[in-house]
Amino acid sequence: MYSEKVMDHFMNPRNVGEIENADAIGEVGNAKCGDIMKIYLKIENDVIIDAKFKTFGCGAAVATSSMATELVVGKTIEEALKITNKAVAEALDGLPPVKMHCSNLAEEAIKAAIEDYLVKTGRLEKNCDGEVCGRRCDDIHHHMDIED
């Protein structure tokens, strides 16, 4: 049912934990469905130099979190924004269709962390409801002047 890479990242997850004084934190998921993913990023000069995660969920959620941290390290925030759920799943040699939502969480967690970073650095503002303007990738791209 799962590829060897999925099983490896589940049994031997990379980058588990927290980053003290993280430059960015993204948390996504739903306690009702059972998968919650939190990613911590250390960023210097808009390059992600370290990533860690904590995930509550199934084996596929742990594996996609682990892979997501490997995929973002060394990337600029612009490059990291382009990491899709499909890229995470492909890096794991695929996921069963019923588990693709886990790769969605990984993509969303990366984007949420970058959004957090952009707010902290003053490049993205919160709206009047206290929510960040633009959870969607295209809004972040607009604020970063990133070409799709």
N, C-alpha and C positions, 0 to 999 in steps of 0.2 A: 504494500500500500504506500509506503514512504520510500523515497530514494535513500541511498547510503549517506548522501550529504545532509539530508534532513535529520536522519538518525544521529549522525555525528554531531551536528550542531545542537541537537536536543540533549544527547548524552554528555557532550563536552562543550557546553556553550562558551563562547568567547566573550570577553568584556562584561562579565556580570558585575554589578555593583553600582555605586554612585560615584560621581566626581564632586569632591568638596569644592565649593565656590565655582560651580559650573557656570559657564557663560550662557548656556541655553538649556532649558528643560522642556520637554514635550511629553504630555501625558494624554493618552487616548484610550478609548475602550468603554466598556459598559459592564458594571458588576453583575447585572442581570444575566447577560449572555456568558459571562465568565472570563472574558479575556480583557486584561488591562495591561497596557504597555507604557512604560516610562523610560525615556531616553535622555541621557545627560551628555552635553557636548562641551568640550573645551575648544575655543576658537581663538586663533591669533592671526591678525591681518586678513580676516575673512576666510581663513583656511581651517578646517576642522582637524585638530591635531590629536584629539582623543575622544572616544565615545564609550559610554557604558550604558547598561540597561538593567531594569528590573521589570520582570513580567510575571503576571499572575494569569495562568491559562494552560491550555493544552500543550502538548509537545510541539505542534506546528507553530504555535505562538512563540514559544521559547526559541525554536530554530530560526524563525523569521526575524526575531529581535536580534539574535546573535549575528545573523548574516547582515542585517541592516547596519549594525555597528561596524562590521568589517568593510562594507561598501562605502561608508561616509568618510572614514578616516583618510586624510590626505587630500580630500576634495575641497574645493572652494564652496562657499554657501550656494553660489549659483549652480555649480555642478551637482551638489547634493539635492537641490530642489528638483532636478531632473530625474532623480531615482524614482522609478515607478514600482507599483506592486508587482507588475509583470517582471521587472528586472530582478527583484528580490526572489521571486519564485523561480525564475530561470537560473539564478546563481545557486539555488538549492537543487537543481536538476528537476524542478517541477514540484507541484503540490497537488493532492487530490482536489477536484473541484469543490468539494464540501469544505475544504480548508483554505480556499483562496482568500477568505475574509481576513485571515491572519496576515497575509502579505499586504492587504489594504491597511491594516493597523500599522504595520511597519512604515509604509509610505506616509501615512497621516502623522505618525509620531515624529518622523524626520521634519516634516513641514511645520508641525506645531512647535518644535524646538527652534527651528530657524525663525519662525514668527516671533517667538519669545526673545530671541537674540536681537532681531530687528527692532522690537519695542524697547528693549533695554538700551540699545545704542541710539535710540531716537530717530530711526529711519522708518518706523511704522508707528502710527498713533492709535490709541484706543478711542473708541467712539463714546458718545454720551451715555450709553448703557453700561460702560465699563468693559464691554467686549472689545476684542481686537478687531480692527477693520480689516477683514480679509482673511478668513481661515482658508479660503480657496487659493490654490496655487496661482491662478491667473492674477489675483489681486496682489500677491506677493511679487510676482514677476513685474507687474505694473510699477510697484514702488521701488523695485530694484533696477528698473529699466533693462530687464533681461529679455532677450529675444527667445521666443519659443522655437 
